Amino acid sequence: MKKNILTMREQEVFQLLVLNKSTKEIAHELNISEKTVRNHISNAIQKLGVKGRAGAVVELIRMGVLDI
């Protein structure tokens, strides 16, 4: 898989997720709606071919996309 498989916004959302931020906190921080946050997460999960947020985080770390 390519490192840049996710959009910058999807990467930003997951970077905040690994900091244990809630959907509401991520929405507030990025100035987007909670629904948009959930859409970004859902799109990323589909692109990565994994199940759930945790699976996406693990895959993104493995790919070197997320810094923890």
LUMDOFI-785838 format. One record per atom (N, C-alpha, C): z, x, y. Coordinates in steps of 0.2 Angstrom, whole numbers, plus 5000, padded with zeros to 4 digits. Last residue first. Layout:
// LUMDOFI-785838
ZXY...
END
This chain:
// LUMDOFI-785838
508450175039509150145038509650195040506850125044507350175044508050145043505450065036506050055039506550115038504350135029504250095036504850075039504350195017504550235023504450195030504250125006503650135009503750185015505650095003505250134999504650165002505850005014506250075014505850125009505049905010504949935016505250005017505749864998505049884998504849925004506949825003506949874998506249904998506549715011506849775014506849835009506049625001505549655007505849715010507149594994506549634991506149664996507849535004508149595001507549634998507049415006507149465011507349535008505949364992506549364996506549425001504949454982505349394982505949404987503349524987504049534984504349464985502149554993502149534986502849544983501949595006502249645002502249624994501449475011501049535012501349585007502649385009501949375006501549435006503549455018503649445011503049435007502949435030503049505028503149495020502949295031502349325031502349395028504349275032503949245027503249285026504649345044504949365038504549335032503949265053503749335052504049365046504549145051503849145050503649225049505849165056505749155049505049155047505449195070505749245066505649235058505049065073504549125073504849185069506148995072505648975068505149035067506949045083507149065076506549045071505749115095506149055092506349085085506149265105505649215101506049165098506749375110506549325115506049275111507349465102506649475103506349425108508749425103508549485105507849505106508549285098508849305105508649375107508149315085507749275089507949285097509249385080508549425080508149385085510149285080510249345084509649385085509649195071509749175078509849235082509649275059509049245062509049225069510849415062510649345059509949325062510849585057510749535062510549465059510949695050511449635048511449585054510049785051510649805055511149745054509049735044509449785041510049805045508549655054508849625048509249675045507949745063508549705065508949675059506849775055507349835058507949805060506249655054506549685048507049745050505749645067506149585064506549625058504849755068505449745072505949695069503949715058504349775057504949775062503349605065503649595058504149655057502849675076503349625077503749615070501849755071502449785074503049735075501349695054501349695062501949735065501249785039501549735043501349745051500549895034500349835032500649775036500550035037500549985043500349915040500550105025501150105029501150045034499750025011499750055018500350055021500050044994500050005000500050045006
END
